Amino acid sequence: MQSTESLYQKLGGEEAIGKVVDYFYELVLADETVNGFFKNTDMNKQRKHQTKFISFALGGPNQYSGLSMAKAHTGMNLQDVHFAAIAKHLSAALAHFGVGQGDIDSVIAHVATLKDDILHK
């Protein structure tokens, strides 16, 4: 029998996702491949924004009121190597908090559906 519990609920809700996001940004900011994109970013605001976005993306309540993915990434000229680095760090952050590989794969597959709205803008 398949569980109808969303990944949002399974991972522990917004508070747990916030901890994953905090750790995720530690990894991102230590990575010279992608940390330059955040040098002028208010990271407290970014963490809150990302937590709400990921919470919604994983089946939680829609509290996300930010720009569309395409608008948020316009002018950044993100490439596949940047997307791969972010996906790797998100996977590592989820694993760090004990999320199983099957669920990590589901999260990354969901994030990958946004790739066309993020890259080459």
C-alpha positions in Angstrom: 0.0 0.0 0.0 1.4 3.4 -1.0 1.5 6.1 1.6 -0.3 9.3 0.8 1.9 11.2 3.2 3.7 14.0 1.3 7.4 14.4 1.4 6.8 17.6 3.3 5.1 15.6 6.1 7.6 12.7 5.9 10.6 15.0 6.3 9.1 16.7 9.3 7.4 19.8 8.0 8.7 23.4 7.6 10.9 23.4 10.7 12.8 20.3 9.6 13.1 21.6 6.0 14.5 24.8 7.4 17.3 22.9 9.0 18.0 21.1 5.7 18.0 24.5 3.9 20.5 26.0 6.5 22.9 23.1 6.0 22.4 23.2 2.2 23.5 26.8 2.2 26.6 26.0 4.3 27.6 23.6 1.5 26.6 26.0 -1.3 28.5 28.9 0.2 31.6 26.7 0.6 31.5 25.8 -3.1 33.4 28.1 -5.4 31.4 26.7 -8.3 28.2 28.5 -7.1 29.0 30.7 -4.1 29.6 33.8 -6.2 25.9 33.9 -7.1 25.1 34.6 -3.4 27.8 37.2 -2.6 25.3 40.1 -2.6 22.4 38.1 -1.2 20.7 38.6 2.2 21.1 35.0 3.3 18.6 35.1 6.1 16.0 36.2 3.7 17.2 33.7 1.1 17.0 30.8 3.7 13.4 31.7 4.7 12.4 32.1 1.0 14.0 28.8 0.1 12.4 27.0 3.0 9.0 28.1 2.0 9.7 27.2 -1.7 11.0 23.7 -0.9 8.2 23.1 1.6 5.6 23.9 -1.1 7.5 21.9 -3.7 7.4 18.9 -1.4 3.6 19.1 -0.8 3.4 21.5 2.1 1.3 24.6 2.3 1.7 27.3 -0.4 3.4 30.1 1.4 5.7 30.8 -1.5 5.2 34.3 -2.7 8.4 34.9 -4.6 9.2 35.4 -8.2 8.7 32.7 -10.7 11.7 30.5 -11.2 12.4 32.1 -14.6 12.2 35.6 -13.2 14.2 34.8 -10.1 17.1 33.5 -12.2 17.0 36.0 -15.1 20.4 37.5 -15.8 22.3 34.8 -13.8 23.2 32.7 -16.9 23.2 29.5 -14.8 24.6 26.5 -16.6 24.3 22.7 -16.2 27.4 22.6 -14.0 25.8 25.1 -11.5 22.5 23.1 -11.5 24.4 19.9 -10.8 26.3 21.5 -7.9 23.1 22.7 -6.3 21.4 19.3 -6.8 24.5 17.6 -5.3 24.4 19.9 -2.2 20.6 19.5 -1.8 21.1 15.7 -1.9 23.9 15.9 0.6 21.9 18.1 3.0 18.9 15.7 2.8 21.2 12.7 3.4 22.8 14.5 6.4 19.4 14.7 8.1 18.7 11.0 7.5 16.5 11.2 4.4 16.5 7.9 2.5 17.9 7.7 -1.0 14.5 7.0 -2.6 13.1 10.2 -1.1 16.2 12.2 -2.0 15.7 10.9 -5.6 12.1 12.1 -5.5 13.1 15.6 -4.3 15.9 15.9 -7.0 13.5 14.6 -9.7 11.0 17.3 -8.6 13.7 20.0 -8.6 14.8 18.8 -12.1 11.4 19.7 -13.5 12.3 23.3 -12.9 15.6 23.1 -14.8 14.3 24.8 -18.0 13.0 27.8 -16.0 16.4 28.2 -14.2 19.2 27.6 -16.7 20.5 29.8 -19.5 18.5 32.9 -18.4 
